[in-house]
Amino acid sequence: MIKLEEFESDLPYGPWLSRGCDVWDAICAAVNGDAGALRLLLERDSKLAKYDQPLYFAVREGHLDAAQVLLDAGADSGEELLTVARDRGHERVVQLLEETRARRGRIKPAEADHPIHVAVASGDVVRVQALLDAEPQLLHLSDRAGGTPLHRAVAASAREVVKLLLDRGADLHALHGAGPGSERGYAAVDFQPIDLAFWSGPFWGVRGDIETARLLLERGATYDLVIASALGDFDRVRAFLDEDPKRIADTRLSGKRALSSAVEFGHEAIVQMLLDRGADPN
């Protein structure tokens, strides 16, 4: 068995984690390729997949099964990991990372914003329509932060623009890229437009543009346990859990979870039901 001490100096953020914590245990499991241990840790806390270090070491050591477990839980398959896998000759891991990135479809940030992003953010429907008439492909163009025009329109509550973009075929399920965030460094990585309708306030906190959220749902946005909890849909939340109790641990790629979402929006009855069904209050 590999001893983690051998790799402490290689931690992307340094050996600052305490040994008893779940993150450290996940790193140990990843270093040793213990996919079973990783599954157990993720069942207890699915947010562990959001930390960079476990997947980094699974990739570095070429542990395909461990990497698969972490990616399935939502870990970030970044370009730097592909470089690590290629440099070490882990071709099957390279293939896994590439397939995961293609399946997720995260938007690649552009070098600069385009006029369509400015028009969208300002709610200028006439200007947006003119730009799309001239260049329909602008519908999918990324801004410098990694968001599509639809992401920008939703974040700005520009509902008439949102309708226009959806009528033209905008991707409701596009994942926001990992470009520069706000002046404080916060970015909406892996947010779908529906996530931004709920969470795009200061520091990507609670915002709750319910009208825009309902518009997106009417057009086919994903309506899962987390979204239902944020919206306060008690019956839908109960139906999800009756159908599959394990969904209590569901996490969106944005990192949002059912219990915290219900708490944030003040849905006390849903909070109580989620706790009764086994949601982790921590």
C-alpha positions, 0 to 999 in steps of 0.5 A: 500500500502506498503511504500518503506521506510520500506525496504530501509535497505534491498536494496541489494546495500543500499538506494543510489538511488534518488527518482525521477529516474526510477529505484526507481520507478521500486522498488516501483512498485515491492514492491507493486506488480504493474505489470502494472506500471512495464510494463510502466516503462520497455516500457520507458527503458527496461534496468531497468530489468537489475537492481537487486533490482526490481526483488528482492523485487517482489520475496521477497513480493511474487508478481508473476505477477510483477516478471513475468513482470521483468523476461520476460524483461530479469531480472536475476533469480539468485540462491539467489532469489530462496533462498529468495522465498523458505524462505518466502514460495512463492512456485509459485514464486519459480516455476516461477524462476526455470522455467525461469532458465531452459528455459534460459539455462545459463551456470554454471561456473566450478571451473577451466578451462579444457585443451579444453578451453586452446586449443580452446583459442589458436586456436589449432584445432588438440588438440581440435579435439583430446580432443573431439574425446576422450570425446565428452561431452567436447563440452558443458563443462563450463570454470570458467567464465561460457563460453562454448568452443564455447564462448572461440573460438569466443572471440579468433577469432579462426574461424577454431575451431569455425567451428569444434565446430559447426560441432560437435554440439555446442550450438549457443544459449548458454548463458554465465554464471556469473562467475568471469570476467576479472581482472577489474571485467567485465564478459560476462553474458548472452552473446551468442556466436554471442554477443561475435563476436561483443562485446568482446574487453577490458571491453567487449567493441566494437570489431566487428569480422564481419567475425566470426559473419557472420559465426555464422549467416550462421550456425543459430545464432539469427539474430534480430534487434540488430544484424542487427543494429550492422552489418549495415544491413539497409534493414533488420533493416527497415524490422524488424520495418515495420513488428513490430514497437514495436521492436524498444525497443528490448534488447538482454539478453546481454543488447545490444540495436539497437541504441547503437549498430548502433552508436558503429559501425558507421552506421549513416543511421541506427542510423537516421532511428532508431531515426526516428522510436522512439528509445530513444537517452538516 
